[in-house]
Amino acid sequence: MADVAAAASPFDLVVASDVVYYEALVDPLIETLRFFVKGEVVFVMAHMRRWKRTDKKFFGKARKVFDVEVVHEDPPLEGWRHGPVVYRFTAKKQHGKK
């Protein structure tokens, strides 16, 4: 991560799509997001629910670290039970700090 941080210029937004897929990669994904999504940085993620167990693990862990809100939700595509959803993640504000 240090190499990535050293090479990156300041940014305000992290954007991703279809990054929650393998359960074994949930923890590394959360740690990566914790590294980048700090202060006023926003993470926007488009997501299609595919694996209930993996989604539950990811969103459960994410909500401990981030404020998570749905910013857009499409109806299910033909043949799907769930439509794509766009989420906004921001770092949780610590009580007593601005």
DSSP file (Angstrom, degrees, kcal/mol; ACC not computed):
  #  RESIDUE AA STRUCTURE BP1 BP2  ACC     N-H-->O    O-->H-N    N-H-->O    O-->H-N    TCO  KAPPA ALPHA  PHI   PSI    X-CA   Y-CA   Z-CA
    1    1 A M     >        0   0    0      0, 0.0     4,-2.9     0, 0.0     5,-0.2   0.000 360.0 360.0 360.0 -32.5    0.0    0.0    0.0
    2    2 A A  H  >  +     0   0    0      1,-0.2     4,-2.5     2,-0.2     5,-0.2   0.897 360.0  51.2 -60.6 -40.1    2.9    2.4    0.7
    3    3 A D  H  > S+     0   0    0      2,-0.2     4,-1.5     1,-0.2    -1,-0.2   0.905 112.0  47.0 -62.6 -41.0    3.9    2.3   -3.0
    4    4 A V  H  > S+     0   0    0      2,-0.2     4,-1.5     1,-0.2    -2,-0.2   0.934 113.2  47.9 -65.7 -46.7    0.4    3.1   -4.1
    5    5 A A  H  < S+     0   0    0     -4,-2.9    -2,-0.2     1,-0.2    -1,-0.2   0.877 110.5  51.9 -64.1 -38.5    0.0    5.9   -1.6
    6    6 A A  H  < S+     0   0    0     -4,-2.5    -1,-0.2    -5,-0.2    -2,-0.2   0.852 114.0  43.2 -67.3 -34.2    3.4    7.4   -2.5
    7    7 A A  H  < S+     0   0    0     -4,-1.5     2,-0.2    -5,-0.2    -1,-0.2   0.714  98.1  89.0 -84.6 -21.4    2.5    7.4   -6.2
    8    8 A A     <  -     0   0    0     -4,-1.5     3,-0.1    -5,-0.1    -4,-0.0  -0.550  67.1-141.8 -84.0 139.1   -1.0    8.7   -5.9
    9    9 A S        -     0   0    0     -2,-0.2    -2,-0.1     1,-0.2    -1,-0.0  -0.499  47.2 -70.2 -85.6 168.0   -1.9   12.4   -5.9
   10   10 A P        -     0   0    0      0, 0.0     2,-0.3     0, 0.0    -1,-0.2  -0.248  61.0-178.0 -57.6 145.4   -4.7   13.6   -3.6
   11   11 A F        -     0   0    0     -3,-0.1     3,-0.1     1,-0.1    30,-0.0  -0.949  30.7-157.0-143.9 162.0   -8.1   12.5   -4.7
   12   12 A D  S    S+     0   0    0     -2,-0.3    30,-2.5     1,-0.2     2,-0.4   0.579  75.5  44.6-112.0 -19.0  -11.7   12.9   -3.6
   13   13 A L  E     -a   42   0A   0     28,-0.2     2,-0.4    30,-0.0    -1,-0.2  -0.987  50.4-165.9-140.9 137.4  -13.4    9.9   -5.0
   14   14 A V  E     -a   43   0A   0     28,-2.8    30,-3.0    -2,-0.4     2,-0.4  -0.993  19.4-167.9-118.2 129.1  -12.9    6.1   -5.3
   15   15 A V  E     +a   44   0A   0     -2,-0.4     2,-0.3    28,-0.2    30,-0.2  -0.954  13.2 159.9-123.4 136.7  -15.1    4.4   -7.9
   16   16 A A  E     -a   45   0A   0     28,-2.2    30,-2.2    -2,-0.4     2,-0.3  -0.983  18.8-160.8-150.5 159.5  -15.6    0.6   -8.3
   17   17 A S  E    S+a   46   0A   0     -2,-0.3    30,-0.2    28,-0.2    69,-0.0  -0.996  72.8   1.1-143.7 139.4  -18.0   -1.9   -9.8
   18   18 A D  S    S+     0   0    0     28,-1.9    29,-0.1    -2,-0.3    -1,-0.1   0.898  78.7 135.1  53.8  48.0  -18.5   -5.6   -9.1
   19   19 A V        +     0   0    0     27,-0.3     2,-0.9     1,-0.1     3,-0.3   0.525  49.3  77.8-102.6  -8.3  -15.8   -5.8   -6.5
   20   20 A V        +     0   0    0      1,-0.2    31,-0.2    28,-0.1    28,-0.2  -0.866  60.3 108.9-101.8 102.9  -17.7   -7.9   -4.0
   21   21 A Y        +     0   0    0     -2,-0.9     2,-0.5     1,-0.4    -1,-0.2   0.559  60.1  53.1-139.8 -56.1  -17.5  -11.4   -5.4
   22   22 A Y    >   -     0   0    0     -3,-0.3     3,-1.8     1,-0.1    -1,-0.4  -0.819  64.8-145.3 -98.3 127.6  -15.3  -13.9   -3.5
   23   23 A E  G >  S+     0   0    0     -2,-0.5     3,-1.6     1,-0.3     4,-0.4   0.854  98.8  61.5 -57.1 -37.1  -15.8  -14.3    0.2
   24   24 A A  G 3  S+     0   0    0      1,-0.3    -1,-0.3     2,-0.1     3,-0.1   0.688 102.8  52.5 -64.8 -17.4  -12.1  -14.8    0.8
   25   25 A L  G <> S+     0   0    0     -3,-1.8     4,-1.9     1,-0.1    -1,-0.3   0.368  81.5  91.4-101.3   4.7  -11.4  -11.3   -0.6
   26   26 A V  H <> S+     0   0    0     -3,-1.6     4,-2.7    -4,-0.2     5,-0.2   0.957  87.6  47.3 -63.3 -50.3  -13.9   -9.4    1.7
   27   27 A D  H  > S+     0   0    0     -4,-0.4     4,-2.5     1,-0.2     5,-0.2   0.929 112.8  47.8 -61.4 -46.8  -11.3   -8.7    4.4
   28   28 A P  H  > S+     0   0    0      0, 0.0     4,-2.2     0, 0.0    -1,-0.2   0.882 112.3  51.2 -60.9 -35.1   -8.6   -7.5    2.0
   29   29 A L  H  X S+     0   0    0     -4,-1.9     4,-2.6     2,-0.2    -2,-0.2   0.936 109.9  48.4 -65.6 -45.8  -11.2   -5.3    0.2
   30   30 A I  H  X S+     0   0    0     -4,-2.7     4,-2.6     1,-0.2    -1,-0.2   0.923 112.2  49.4 -59.9 -44.4  -12.3   -3.7    3.5
   31   31 A E  H  X S+     0   0    0     -4,-2.5     4,-1.7     2,-0.2    -1,-0.2   0.893 110.6  50.2 -63.4 -39.7   -8.7   -3.1    4.5
   32   32 A T  H  X S+     0   0    0     -4,-2.2     4,-1.7    -5,-0.2    -1,-0.2   0.921 111.7  47.9 -63.6 -43.6   -8.0   -1.5    1.1
   33   33 A L  H  X S+     0   0    0     -4,-2.6     4,-3.4     1,-0.2    -2,-0.2   0.898 108.6  54.0 -64.7 -40.1  -11.0    0.8    1.4
   34   34 A R  H  < S+     0   0    0     -4,-2.6    -1,-0.2     1,-0.2    -2,-0.2   0.868 107.7  52.5 -60.4 -35.4  -10.0    1.7    5.0
   35   35 A F  H  < S+     0   0    0     -4,-1.7    -1,-0.2    -5,-0.2    -2,-0.2   0.896 122.6  26.9 -66.3 -41.8   -6.6    2.8    3.6
   36   36 A F  H  < S+     0   0    0     -4,-1.7     2,-1.3     1,-0.2    -2,-0.2   0.809 106.4  72.1 -95.1 -33.1   -8.1    5.0    0.9
   37   37 A V     <  +     0   0    0     -4,-3.4     2,-0.3    -5,-0.2    -1,-0.2  -0.670  67.5 129.8 -94.8  89.2  -11.4    6.2    2.2
   38   38 A K    >   -     0   0    0     -2,-1.3     3,-2.4    -3,-0.1     2,-0.1  -0.911  61.2  -7.1-134.1 158.8  -10.5    8.7    4.9
   39   39 A G  T 3  S-     0   0    0     -2,-0.3    52,-0.4     1,-0.3    -2,-0.0  -0.333 133.0 -14.0  59.1-123.3  -11.6   12.2    5.8
   40   40 A E  T 3  S+     0   0    0     -2,-0.1    -1,-0.3    50,-0.1     2,-0.1   0.376 100.1 124.3 -95.8   3.7  -13.7   13.6    3.0
   41   41 A V    <   -     0   0    0     -3,-2.4    50,-0.5    -5,-0.1     2,-0.4  -0.434  47.9-152.6 -67.0 137.1  -12.9   10.9    0.4
   42   42 A V  E     -aB  13  90A   0    -30,-2.5   -28,-2.8    -2,-0.1     2,-0.5  -0.906   6.4-152.7-113.9 139.0  -16.0    9.1   -0.9
   43   43 A F  E     -aB  14  89A   0     46,-2.5    46,-3.1    -2,-0.4     2,-0.5  -0.963  10.8-167.9-109.8 123.0  -16.2    5.6   -2.3
   44   44 A V  E     -aB  15  88A   0    -30,-3.0   -28,-2.2    -2,-0.5     2,-0.4  -0.953   8.9-176.4-112.9 126.4  -18.9    4.9   -4.8
   45   45 A M  E     -aB  16  87A   0     42,-2.1    42,-2.9    -2,-0.5     2,-0.5  -0.980  19.8-153.0-130.1 125.8  -19.7    1.3   -5.7
   46   46 A A  E     -aB  17  86A   0    -30,-2.2   -28,-1.9    -2,-0.4     2,-0.4  -0.821  29.2-177.7 -89.7 134.8  -22.0   -0.2   -8.2
   47   47 A H  E     - B   0  85A   0     38,-3.0    38,-2.8    -2,-0.5     2,-0.5  -0.995  26.5-160.9-142.4 138.5  -23.1   -3.7   -7.0
   48   48 A M        -     0   0    0     -2,-0.4     2,-0.3    36,-0.2   -28,-0.1  -0.979  32.2-123.8-116.3 119.2  -25.2   -6.5   -8.2
   49   49 A R        +     0   0    0     -2,-0.5    33,-0.2    34,-0.5    32,-0.2  -0.450  52.6 141.5 -66.6 123.7  -26.2   -8.9   -5.5
   50   50 A R        +     0   0    0     -2,-0.3     2,-0.6     1,-0.2    -1,-0.2   0.621  62.2  41.1-127.9 -42.3  -25.1  -12.4   -6.4
   51   51 A W     >  -     0   0    0    -31,-0.2     4,-2.9     1,-0.2     5,-0.3  -0.912  60.9-163.4-121.7 103.6  -23.9  -14.2   -3.3
   52   52 A K  H  > S+     0   0    0     -2,-0.6     4,-2.6     1,-0.2     5,-0.2   0.887  90.5  47.9 -54.1 -46.7  -26.0  -13.6   -0.2
   53   53 A R  H  > S+     0   0    0      2,-0.2     4,-2.1     1,-0.2    -1,-0.2   0.913 114.4  45.5 -64.4 -43.6  -23.4  -14.9    2.3
   54   54 A T  H  > S+     0   0    0      2,-0.2     4,-2.8     1,-0.2    -2,-0.2   0.918 114.0  49.0 -66.4 -43.9  -20.6  -12.8    0.7
   55   55 A D  H  X S+     0   0    0     -4,-2.9     4,-2.9     2,-0.2     5,-0.3   0.919 110.5  50.9 -61.2 -44.0  -22.7   -9.7    0.5
   56   56 A K  H  X S+     0   0    0     -4,-2.6     4,-2.1    -5,-0.3    -1,-0.2   0.916 112.6  46.3 -61.0 -43.7  -23.8  -10.1    4.1
   57   57 A K  H  X S+     0   0    0     -4,-2.1     4,-2.2    -5,-0.2     5,-0.2   0.943 115.4  46.2 -63.9 -48.0  -20.2  -10.4    5.3
   58   58 A F  H  X S+     0   0    0     -4,-2.8     4,-3.0     1,-0.2    -2,-0.2   0.959 116.5  41.8 -61.6 -53.1  -19.0   -7.5    3.2
   59   59 A F  H  X S+     0   0    0     -4,-2.9     4,-2.2     1,-0.2    -1,-0.2   0.849 112.6  55.1 -68.6 -32.7  -21.8   -5.1    4.2
   60   60 A G  H  X S+     0   0    0     -4,-2.1     4,-0.5    -5,-0.3    -1,-0.2   0.935 114.9  39.2 -61.4 -46.1  -21.7   -6.1    7.8
   61   61 A K  H >X S+     0   0    0     -4,-2.2     3,-0.9    -5,-0.2     4,-0.7   0.894 114.5  54.0 -70.7 -40.5  -18.0   -5.3    8.0
   62   62 A A  H >X S+     0   0    0     -4,-3.0     4,-3.4     1,-0.2     3,-1.1   0.892 103.2  56.1 -62.4 -40.2  -18.3   -2.2    5.9
   63   63 A R  H 3< S+     0   0    0     -4,-2.2    -1,-0.2     1,-0.3    -2,-0.2   0.668 100.1  60.2 -70.5 -14.9  -21.0   -0.7    8.1
   64   64 A K  H << S+     0   0    0     -3,-0.9    -1,-0.3    -4,-0.5    -2,-0.2   0.766 120.9  24.7 -76.4 -25.7  -18.7   -1.0   11.1
   65   65 A V  H << S+     0   0    0     -3,-1.1    27,-1.9    -4,-0.7     2,-0.3   0.734 124.5  39.3-108.4 -33.0  -16.1    1.3    9.4
   66   66 A F  E  < S-C   91   0A   0     -4,-3.4     2,-0.6    25,-0.2    25,-0.2  -0.828  72.8-118.7-123.1 155.0  -18.2    3.4    7.0
   67   67 A D  E     -C   90   0A   0     23,-3.1    23,-2.0    -2,-0.3     2,-0.5  -0.861  40.9-162.9 -85.0 126.6  -21.5    5.1    6.7
   68   68 A V  E     +C   89   0A   0     -2,-0.6     2,-0.4    21,-0.2    21,-0.2  -0.953  14.2 171.9-120.2 127.7  -23.1    3.3    3.8
   69   69 A E  E     -C   88   0A   0     19,-2.2    19,-2.8    -2,-0.5     2,-0.5  -0.987  33.4-121.5-135.5 148.0  -26.1    4.7    1.9
   70   70 A V  E     +C   87   0A   0     -2,-0.4    17,-0.2    17,-0.2     3,-0.1  -0.747  28.7 174.2 -83.0 125.9  -27.9    3.6   -1.3
   71   71 A V  E     +     0   0A   0     15,-2.9     2,-0.3    -2,-0.5    16,-0.2   0.610  67.4   9.8-107.4 -17.8  -27.8    6.5   -3.8
   72   72 A H  E     -C   86   0A   0     14,-1.4    14,-3.2     2,-0.0     2,-0.4  -0.950  58.0-174.6-161.0 141.1  -29.5    4.7   -6.7
   73   73 A E  E     -C   85   0A   0     -2,-0.3    12,-0.2    12,-0.2    -3,-0.0  -0.971   9.1-158.3-142.2 124.7  -31.3    1.4   -7.3
   74   74 A D        -     0   0    0     10,-2.7     9,-0.3    -2,-0.4     3,-0.1  -0.680  30.7-103.5 -95.2 153.2  -32.5   -0.1  -10.6
   75   75 A P        -     0   0    0      0, 0.0     7,-0.1     0, 0.0    -1,-0.1  -0.311  56.4 -75.9 -66.7 161.3  -35.2   -2.7  -10.9
   76   76 A P        -     0   0    0      0, 0.0     7,-0.2     0, 0.0     3,-0.1  -0.260  47.5-119.4 -59.2 142.9  -34.1   -6.2  -11.5
   77   77 A L    >   -     0   0    0      5,-0.6     3,-2.5     1,-0.2     5,-0.0  -0.403  51.5 -70.2 -73.6 160.7  -33.0   -7.0  -15.0
   78   78 A E  T 3  S+     0   0    0      1,-0.3    -1,-0.2    -2,-0.1     3,-0.1  -0.318 125.2  14.2 -56.9 126.9  -35.0   -9.7  -16.9
   79   79 A G  T 3  S+     0   0    0      1,-0.3     2,-0.3    -3,-0.1    -1,-0.3   0.394 107.1 105.0  88.6  -2.7  -34.2  -13.1  -15.3
   80   80 A W    <   -     0   0    0     -3,-2.5    -1,-0.3     1,-0.1     3,-0.1  -0.806  60.8-149.5-110.6 152.4  -32.6  -11.6  -12.2
   81   81 A R  S    S+     0   0    0     -2,-0.3     2,-0.4   -32,-0.2    -1,-0.1   0.715  84.7  37.9 -88.5 -23.4  -34.0  -11.3   -8.6
   82   82 A H  S    S-     0   0    0    -33,-0.2    -5,-0.6    -7,-0.1    -1,-0.1  -0.960  73.1-139.1-130.8 146.3  -32.1   -8.1   -7.8
   83   83 A G        -     0   0    0     -2,-0.4   -34,-0.5    -9,-0.3     2,-0.1  -0.526  41.0 -79.5 -94.6 168.5  -31.3   -5.0   -9.7
   84   84 A P        -     0   0    0      0, 0.0   -10,-2.7     0, 0.0     2,-0.4  -0.396  46.2-160.1 -67.7 144.7  -28.0   -3.1   -9.6
   85   85 A V  E     -BC  47  73A   0    -38,-2.8   -38,-3.0   -12,-0.2     2,-0.5  -0.976   9.7-146.9-128.6 139.6  -27.5   -0.8   -6.7
   86   86 A V  E     -BC  46  72A   0    -14,-3.2   -15,-2.9    -2,-0.4   -14,-1.4  -0.938  20.7-166.4-108.2 127.5  -25.1    2.2   -6.3
   87   87 A Y  E     -BC  45  70A   0    -42,-2.9   -42,-2.1    -2,-0.5     2,-0.5  -0.803  14.0-147.8-113.0 152.2  -23.8    2.8   -2.8
   88   88 A R  E     -BC  44  69A   0    -19,-2.8   -19,-2.2    -2,-0.3     2,-0.4  -0.989  16.1-168.5-119.0 123.2  -22.0    5.7   -1.3
   89   89 A F  E     +BC  43  68A   0    -46,-3.1   -46,-2.5    -2,-0.5     2,-0.3  -0.933   9.0 172.7-112.9 133.2  -19.4    4.9    1.5
   90   90 A T  E     -BC  42  67A   0    -23,-2.0   -23,-3.1    -2,-0.4   -48,-0.1  -0.969  42.3 -91.3-133.6 153.9  -17.9    7.6    3.7
   91   91 A A  E     - C   0  66A   0    -50,-0.5   -25,-0.2   -52,-0.4     2,-0.1  -0.381  49.0-107.5 -62.1 136.6  -15.6    7.2    6.8
   92   92 A K        -     0   0    0    -27,-1.9     2,-0.4     1,-0.1   -53,-0.1  -0.436  33.0-120.4 -63.6 137.1  -17.6    7.1   10.0
   93   93 A K        -     0   0    0     -2,-0.1     2,-0.3    -3,-0.1    -1,-0.1  -0.664  24.4-125.2 -79.0 132.0  -17.3   10.3   12.0
   94   94 A Q    >   -     0   0    0     -2,-0.4     3,-2.1     1,-0.1    -1,-0.0  -0.597  34.1-100.6 -77.0 138.2  -15.8    9.7   15.4
   95   95 A H  T 3  S+     0   0    0     -2,-0.3    -1,-0.1     1,-0.3     3,-0.1  -0.341 107.8  18.6 -59.8 133.7  -18.0   11.1   18.2
   96   96 A G  T 3  S+     0   0    0      1,-0.3     2,-0.3    -3,-0.0    -1,-0.3   0.393 108.4  96.1  87.1  -3.6  -16.7   14.4   19.4
   97   97 A K    <         0   0    0     -3,-2.1    -1,-0.3     1,-0.1     0, 0.0  -0.904 360.0 360.0-119.6 149.5  -14.5   15.0   16.3
   98   98 A K              0   0    0     -2,-0.3    -1,-0.1    -3,-0.1    -3,-0.1   0.405 360.0 360.0 -97.8 360.0  -15.3   17.1   13.3
